[in-house]
Amino acid sequence: MKVRVRIIKFSSILISTLIIGLTSCAKKTDTAAQNSLQVQISDSSISEIQEFPHSHTFTNKKILVLFGYDFNSEAFENEMLGILSKNYGLYEDGGIIYPLRFPEDFKRGGRSYATELYNILSDPEIEFGGILLLGAPEHSHLALARNQDLWNQNVPFPVISVFPQDDNLGIESTCDFIIDKTQNTDISDELNSEEVAAPTVTDETKKIIFNIIEHTILCDFSFQDFPDISYHMAKVIKDAKYHNYTDPETGLKSVNHFVLD
């Protein structure tokens, strides 16, 4: 009789423990699911940019994001890195995003050199799966050209530039594609006052940045199976209008350099 009572008590305790454990796991799963899908920018009119998976849990590849001219303010960097850290994780924490700040992270002998970018790209300890240049500074293309030589002109991951301030021909020859801002110029090629006052980083610009990162991941860090640039542009800028960049001196249209309308 006593043995039967003990068995009943033990069974009751075991069932109660299992119920509590299952309830706890369900709550944790719900919380994790919410954290992995919601993306918000604080103090911004954009309440939800994109639904991001926690892709960094499935890969060791990194996406280098360079914060260059017009993108290197402390406020913007903190805002973007906060979101990227939450959704993908930063390199220093074992995540996907490898952030670089110009000029802070490019100083050598008291001066900043964009060509130092190659030293990072050639680091054998880091496996890169993409490069995103925001406001690429002068001579960035020289570092990218050396990176092409490193891969025998067959870089296995996407290289994308947004609003570069580097040499046009140089950046076009070293990137998969470039997204530029509208520049209304007159005959003397001087920017009008209205454009000079226009902000570079808008809500739409932020959307494009996030779209590029997510698209790079969804393409498994390679555009080689999708050679059509228009396909990638459609995924990145969605419904925004754009046209091919035209060289003002030759009148030739670029095949991989696009200007937002």
The 8 nearest C-alpha neighbors of each residue, nearest first, counted from 0:
[[1, 3, 2, 4, 5, 6, 7, 8],
 [0, 2, 4, 3, 5, 6, 7, 8],
 [1, 3, 5, 0, 4, 6, 7, 8],
 [4, 2, 6, 0, 1, 5, 7, 8],
 [5, 3, 1, 7, 6, 2, 8, 0],
 [4, 6, 8, 2, 3, 7, 9, 1],
 [5, 7, 3, 9, 4, 8, 10, 2],
 [6, 8, 10, 4, 5, 9, 11, 3],
 [9, 7, 5, 11, 10, 6, 4, 12],
 [8, 10, 6, 12, 11, 7, 5, 13],
 [11, 9, 13, 7, 12, 8, 6, 14],
 [12, 10, 8, 14, 9, 13, 15, 7],
 [11, 13, 9, 15, 10, 14, 16, 8],
 [12, 14, 10, 16, 11, 15, 9, 17],
 [15, 13, 17, 11, 16, 12, 10, 18],
 [16, 14, 12, 18, 17, 13, 11, 19],
 [17, 15, 13, 19, 14, 18, 20, 12],
 [16, 18, 20, 14, 19, 15, 21, 13],
 [19, 17, 15, 21, 20, 16, 22, 14],
 [18, 20, 22, 16, 17, 21, 23, 15],
 [21, 19, 17, 23, 18, 22, 16, 24],
 [22, 20, 24, 18, 23, 19, 17, 25],
 [21, 23, 25, 19, 20, 24, 18, 26],
 [22, 24, 20, 26, 21, 25, 19, 27],
 [25, 23, 27, 21, 26, 22, 28, 20],
 [24, 26, 28, 22, 23, 27, 29, 21],
 [25, 27, 29, 23, 28, 24, 30, 22],
 [26, 28, 24, 30, 25, 29, 31, 23],
 [29, 27, 25, 31, 26, 30, 24, 32],
 [30, 28, 32, 26, 27, 31, 25, 33],
 [29, 31, 27, 33, 28, 32, 26, 34],
 [32, 30, 28, 34, 33, 29, 27, 35],
 [33, 31, 29, 35, 30, 34, 28, 36],
 [32, 34, 30, 31, 35, 36, 37, 29],
 [33, 35, 31, 32, 36, 37, 30, 86],
 [36, 34, 32, 33, 52, 53, 31, 37],
 [35, 37, 50, 51, 33, 34, 52, 32],
 [36, 38, 34, 50, 35, 33, 39, 47],
 [39, 37, 47, 48, 49, 50, 36, 40],
 [40, 38, 47, 46, 41, 48, 37, 45],
 [41, 39, 43, 45, 46, 42, 38, 82],
 [40, 42, 43, 39, 78, 46, 45, 44],
 [43, 41, 40, 44, 45, 46, 78, 39],
 [44, 42, 45, 41, 40, 46, 202, 39],
 [43, 45, 46, 42, 202, 40, 41, 47],
 [46, 44, 43, 47, 40, 48, 202, 39],
 [45, 47, 39, 44, 40, 48, 43, 38],
 [46, 48, 39, 38, 45, 49, 37, 40],
 [49, 47, 38, 206, 45, 39, 46, 50],
 [50, 48, 51, 47, 38, 209, 210, 37],
 [49, 51, 36, 37, 38, 52, 48, 35],
 [50, 52, 36, 49, 86, 53, 35, 213],
 [53, 51, 54, 35, 36, 50, 86, 87],
 [54, 52, 55, 87, 86, 35, 56, 51],
 [53, 55, 52, 56, 57, 87, 58, 216],
 [56, 54, 95, 57, 94, 87, 58, 53],
 [55, 57, 54, 58, 53, 94, 59, 87],
 [58, 56, 55, 54, 59, 53, 60, 95],
 [59, 57, 60, 55, 56, 54, 95, 61],
 [58, 60, 61, 126, 57, 55, 95, 94],
 [61, 59, 128, 126, 127, 58, 95, 62],
 [62, 60, 95, 127, 128, 96, 97, 126],
 [61, 63, 129, 96, 128, 130, 97, 127],
 [62, 64, 97, 130, 98, 131, 96, 129],
 [65, 63, 131, 98, 132, 97, 99, 130],
 [64, 66, 99, 132, 133, 67, 100, 98],
 [67, 65, 100, 71, 133, 70, 101, 99],
 [68, 66, 134, 101, 135, 70, 133, 71],
 [67, 69, 134, 70, 71, 136, 135, 66],
 [70, 68, 71, 134, 67, 199, 72, 200],
 [71, 69, 66, 68, 67, 72, 134, 133],
 [70, 72, 66, 67, 69, 68, 76, 73],
 [73, 71, 75, 74, 70, 76, 69, 77],
 [72, 74, 76, 75, 77, 71, 78, 70],
 [73, 75, 77, 72, 76, 78, 71, 79],
 [76, 74, 78, 72, 77, 73, 79, 70],
 [75, 77, 73, 79, 78, 74, 80, 72],
 [78, 76, 80, 74, 75, 79, 81, 73],
 [77, 79, 75, 81, 76, 80, 74, 82],
 [80, 78, 76, 82, 81, 77, 75, 83],
 [79, 81, 83, 77, 82, 78, 84, 76],
 [80, 82, 84, 78, 79, 83, 77, 85],
 [83, 81, 85, 79, 80, 84, 86, 78],
 [84, 82, 80, 86, 85, 87, 81, 79],
 [85, 83, 88, 81, 89, 82, 87, 86],
 [84, 86, 82, 83, 88, 87, 81, 80],
 [85, 87, 83, 84, 53, 88, 82, 51],
 [88, 86, 84, 83, 55, 95, 53, 94],
 [87, 89, 94, 84, 95, 85, 86, 96],
 [90, 88, 94, 96, 84, 92, 91, 95],
 [91, 89, 94, 93, 97, 92, 96, 95],
 [90, 92, 89, 93, 94, 97, 88, 96],
 [93, 91, 90, 89, 94, 88, 84, 95],
 [92, 94, 90, 91, 89, 88, 95, 55],
 [95, 88, 93, 89, 90, 55, 92, 87],
 [94, 96, 61, 55, 87, 88, 90, 89],
 [97, 95, 89, 62, 90, 61, 94, 98],
 [96, 98, 63, 90, 62, 64, 89, 61],
 [99, 97, 64, 63, 65, 96, 100, 66],
 [100, 98, 65, 66, 64, 104, 101, 97],
 [101, 99, 66, 104, 103, 102, 65, 67],
 [102, 100, 67, 103, 104, 66, 105, 99],
 [101, 103, 105, 111, 104, 100, 106, 67],
 [104, 102, 101, 100, 105, 106, 111, 99],
 [103, 105, 100, 102, 101, 106, 99, 111],
 [106, 104, 111, 102, 112, 103, 115, 113],
 [107, 105, 111, 110, 104, 109, 103, 112],
 [108, 106, 110, 109, 111, 105, 112, 115],
 [107, 109, 110, 106, 111, 112, 105, 115],
 [108, 110, 107, 106, 111, 105, 112, 103],
 [111, 109, 106, 107, 108, 112, 105, 102],
 [112, 110, 106, 105, 102, 107, 113, 109],
 [111, 113, 114, 105, 115, 106, 110, 107],
 [112, 114, 115, 139, 116, 138, 105, 136],
 [113, 115, 142, 116, 112, 139, 117, 141],
 [116, 114, 113, 117, 118, 112, 105, 142],
 [117, 115, 114, 119, 118, 142, 113, 120],
 [116, 118, 142, 120, 119, 115, 121, 114],
 [119, 117, 121, 115, 116, 120, 122, 114],
 [118, 120, 117, 122, 121, 116, 115, 125],
 [121, 119, 117, 122, 118, 116, 146, 127],
 [120, 122, 118, 119, 117, 123, 146, 149],
 [121, 123, 119, 124, 120, 125, 118, 126],
 [124, 122, 125, 121, 126, 120, 119, 127],
 [123, 125, 122, 126, 121, 119, 127, 120],
 [126, 124, 123, 122, 127, 61, 60, 120],
 [127, 125, 60, 61, 128, 124, 59, 123],
 [128, 126, 61, 60, 129, 62, 125, 63],
 [127, 129, 220, 60, 156, 61, 62, 126],
 [128, 130, 62, 157, 156, 127, 158, 220],
 [131, 129, 158, 63, 62, 64, 159, 157],
 [130, 132, 64, 159, 160, 63, 158, 65],
 [133, 131, 160, 65, 135, 64, 161, 134],
 [134, 132, 161, 66, 67, 135, 65, 160],
 [133, 135, 163, 67, 68, 162, 164, 161],
 [134, 136, 163, 67, 132, 164, 133, 165],
 [137, 135, 164, 165, 139, 67, 134, 68],
 [136, 138, 165, 139, 164, 135, 113, 166],
 [137, 139, 140, 141, 113, 165, 114, 136],
 [140, 138, 113, 141, 142, 137, 136, 114],
 [139, 141, 143, 170, 138, 142, 169, 144],
 [142, 140, 144, 138, 139, 143, 114, 145],
 [141, 143, 114, 117, 145, 140, 144, 139],
 [142, 144, 140, 146, 145, 141, 173, 147],
 [145, 143, 147, 141, 146, 142, 140, 173],
 [146, 144, 148, 142, 147, 143, 149, 141],
 [145, 147, 143, 149, 144, 148, 142, 117],
 [148, 146, 152, 144, 150, 145, 149, 154],
 [149, 147, 151, 145, 150, 146, 152, 144],
 [148, 150, 146, 147, 151, 145, 152, 121],
 [149, 151, 147, 154, 148, 153, 152, 146],
 [152, 150, 148, 153, 149, 147, 154, 146],
 [153, 151, 147, 150, 148, 154, 149, 146],
 [154, 152, 150, 151, 155, 147, 148, 149],
 [153, 155, 150, 156, 147, 152, 151, 146],
 [156, 154, 153, 221, 157, 223, 150, 128],
 [155, 157, 221, 129, 128, 220, 154, 158],
 [158, 156, 129, 221, 222, 175, 130, 159],
 [157, 159, 130, 174, 175, 129, 131, 156],
 [160, 158, 131, 176, 174, 175, 177, 130],
 [159, 161, 132, 177, 131, 133, 163, 178],
 [160, 162, 178, 133, 163, 177, 179, 132],
 [163, 161, 179, 134, 178, 180, 133, 160],
 [164, 162, 134, 135, 165, 161, 160, 133],
 [165, 163, 136, 135, 134, 137, 162, 166],
 [164, 166, 137, 136, 163, 135, 167, 138],
 [165, 167, 169, 168, 170, 137, 164, 138],
 [168, 166, 170, 169, 171, 165, 164, 163],
 [169, 167, 171, 170, 166, 172, 173, 165],
 [168, 170, 166, 172, 140, 167, 171, 173],
 [169, 171, 140, 173, 167, 172, 168, 174],
 [172, 170, 168, 169, 173, 174, 167, 256],
 [171, 173, 169, 170, 174, 168, 140, 175],
 [172, 174, 170, 171, 143, 144, 140, 169],
 [175, 173, 158, 176, 171, 159, 172, 170],
 [176, 174, 158, 159, 157, 255, 173, 177],
 [175, 177, 255, 174, 159, 256, 160, 178],
 [178, 176, 256, 160, 161, 159, 257, 255],
 [177, 179, 161, 257, 258, 162, 256, 160],
 [180, 178, 162, 258, 257, 161, 259, 177],
 [179, 181, 259, 258, 162, 182, 178, 260],
 [180, 182, 259, 258, 260, 183, 179, 194],
 [183, 181, 184, 180, 194, 190, 258, 179],
 [182, 184, 190, 181, 185, 191, 194, 189],
 [185, 183, 188, 190, 189, 182, 191, 186],
 [184, 186, 188, 187, 189, 183, 190, 191],
 [187, 185, 188, 184, 189, 247, 190, 183],
 [186, 188, 185, 189, 184, 190, 191, 247],
 [189, 187, 184, 185, 186, 190, 183, 247],
 [190, 188, 187, 184, 185, 191, 186, 183],
 [189, 191, 184, 183, 188, 192, 194, 195],
 [190, 192, 193, 194, 189, 195, 184, 183],
 [193, 191, 195, 194, 196, 190, 197, 189],
 [192, 194, 196, 191, 195, 197, 190, 183],
 [195, 193, 197, 196, 192, 191, 190, 182],
 [196, 194, 192, 197, 193, 191, 190, 198],
 [195, 197, 194, 193, 192, 198, 191, 199],
 [196, 198, 194, 195, 193, 199, 192, 200],
 [199, 197, 200, 196, 201, 195, 194, 69],
 [200, 198, 201, 197, 69, 204, 180, 70],
 [201, 199, 204, 198, 202, 205, 70, 69],
 [202, 200, 204, 203, 199, 205, 198, 206],
 [201, 203, 205, 204, 206, 45, 200, 44],
 [202, 204, 206, 201, 205, 207, 200, 236],
 [205, 203, 201, 207, 202, 206, 200, 208],
 [204, 206, 208, 202, 203, 207, 209, 201],
 [205, 207, 203, 209, 204, 208, 210, 48],
 [206, 208, 210, 204, 205, 209, 236, 235],
 [209, 207, 205, 211, 210, 206, 204, 212],
 [210, 208, 212, 206, 211, 207, 213, 205],
 [209, 211, 207, 235, 213, 208, 212, 214],
 [212, 210, 214, 208, 209, 235, 213, 215],
 [213, 211, 215, 209, 214, 210, 216, 208],
 [212, 214, 210, 216, 215, 211, 217, 209],
 [213, 215, 217, 211, 216, 212, 210, 218],
 [216, 214, 220, 212, 218, 213, 217, 211],
 [217, 215, 219, 213, 220, 218, 214, 212],
 [216, 218, 214, 219, 215, 213, 220, 212],
 [219, 217, 215, 216, 220, 221, 214, 222],
 [218, 220, 216, 217, 221, 215, 128, 222],
 [221, 219, 128, 215, 216, 218, 156, 129],
 [220, 222, 156, 223, 219, 218, 157, 155],
 [221, 223, 225, 224, 157, 226, 218, 156],
 [224, 222, 225, 221, 226, 155, 156, 157],
 [223, 225, 222, 226, 221, 218, 227, 219],
 [224, 226, 222, 223, 227, 230, 228, 231],
 [227, 225, 223, 228, 224, 222, 230, 231],
 [228, 226, 229, 230, 225, 231, 222, 224],
 [229, 227, 231, 230, 226, 232, 255, 176],
 [230, 228, 232, 231, 227, 233, 234, 226],
 [231, 229, 233, 228, 232, 227, 234, 225],
 [232, 230, 234, 228, 233, 229, 235, 227],
 [231, 233, 229, 235, 234, 230, 236, 228],
 [234, 232, 237, 230, 231, 235, 236, 229],
 [235, 233, 231, 232, 237, 236, 230, 214],
 [234, 236, 232, 210, 211, 233, 237, 207],
 [235, 237, 239, 233, 207, 232, 234, 238],
 [238, 236, 233, 234, 235, 239, 232, 207],
 [239, 237, 236, 240, 233, 234, 235, 241],
 [238, 240, 236, 237, 241, 259, 260, 233],
 [241, 239, 260, 259, 238, 242, 236, 258],
 [240, 242, 259, 260, 258, 257, 239, 243],
 [241, 243, 258, 257, 244, 259, 260, 240],
 [244, 242, 257, 253, 256, 252, 258, 245],
 [243, 245, 257, 253, 256, 252, 258, 242],
 [246, 244, 252, 251, 250, 247, 253, 243],
 [245, 247, 250, 251, 248, 249, 252, 244],
 [248, 246, 250, 249, 245, 251, 188, 244],
 [249, 247, 246, 250, 251, 245, 188, 252],
 [248, 250, 251, 246, 247, 245, 252, 253],
 [249, 251, 246, 247, 245, 248, 252, 244],
 [252, 250, 249, 246, 245, 253, 247, 248],
 [253, 251, 245, 244, 243, 246, 254, 250],
 [252, 254, 256, 244, 255, 243, 245, 251],
 [253, 255, 256, 252, 243, 257, 244, 176],
 [254, 256, 176, 253, 177, 257, 171, 175],
 [257, 255, 177, 253, 244, 176, 243, 254],
 [256, 258, 243, 178, 244, 242, 179, 177],
 [259, 257, 179, 241, 242, 180, 181, 244],
 [258, 260, 241, 180, 181, 240, 179, 257],
 [259, 241, 240, 181, 258, 242, 180, 239]]
